[in-house]
Amino acid sequence: MLSVNELALEIFDNLADLAEEFNAAYHELDNGARIVDCGVSTRGGYAAGRAFTEICMGGLGEV
């Protein structure tokens, strides 16, 4: 069965693991929430925006 969350999580994990290369910033909160800043308090860029958009589409779309 297709899991949109699992597809999106793969993209998120890649973005989190390579945050510095994406000019993004990875944060893990005390409650366990994981966040990747793709341009609010970081430089971000095209690659970060592309990954963010693909996550928003649940891994089912291509930018």
RAJO-V678818 format. One record per residue. N is the residue number from 1. RES is the residue in one small letter. PSI is psi in whole degrees, 0 to 359 (* if undefined). OMEGA is omega in degrees with one decimal (999 if undefined). BURIAL is + if it has 9 or more other C-alpha atoms within 8 Angstrom, else -. Layout:
N_RES_PSI_OMEGA_BURIAL, N_RES_PSI_OMEGA_BURIAL
//
This chain:
1_m_138_-178.9_-, 2_l_129_176.8_-, 3_s_110_179.1_-, 4_v_320_-179.3_+, 5_n_320_178.9_-, 6_e_321_177.9_-, 7_l_315_179.5_+, 8_a_323_-179.1_+, 9_l_323_177.3_+, 10_e_316_179.4_-, 11_i_317_179.3_+, 12_f_313_-179.2_+, 13_d_320_177.4_-, 14_n_315_178.9_-, 15_l_317_179.4_+, 16_a_316_-179.0_+, 17_d_327_-176.1_-, 18_l_28_-174.4_-, 19_a_316_-178.5_+, 20_e_320_179.0_-, 21_e_333_178.2_-, 22_f_3_-173.5_+, 23_n_37_179.8_+, 24_a_178_178.7_+, 25_a_132_179.3_+, 26_y_135_178.1_+, 27_h_143_170.5_-, 28_e_124_-177.8_-, 29_l_164_-179.9_-, 30_d_331_-178.7_-, 31_n_3_177.8_-, 32_g_352_178.0_-, 33_a_139_179.1_-, 34_r_134_-174.5_-, 35_i_138_170.8_-, 36_v_119_177.3_+, 37_d_116_-176.3_+, 38_c_15_176.7_+, 39_g_4_177.2_+, 40_v_304_178.6_-, 41_s_13_179.4_-, 42_t_171_-179.9_+, 43_r_324_-179.4_+, 44_g_212_179.5_+, 45_g_185_-176.6_+, 46_y_312_-176.5_-, 47_a_319_178.1_-, 48_a_317_178.4_+, 49_g_322_178.7_+, 50_r_313_178.9_+, 51_a_317_178.5_+, 52_f_316_-179.8_+, 53_t_320_178.6_+, 54_e_324_174.9_+, 55_i_316_179.7_+, 56_c_332_178.7_-, 57_m_11_176.7_+, 58_g_23_-179.4_+, 59_g_6_-176.9_+, 60_l_353_-179.5_-, 61_g_163_179.1_-, 62_e_134_-178.8_-, 63_v_*_999_-
//
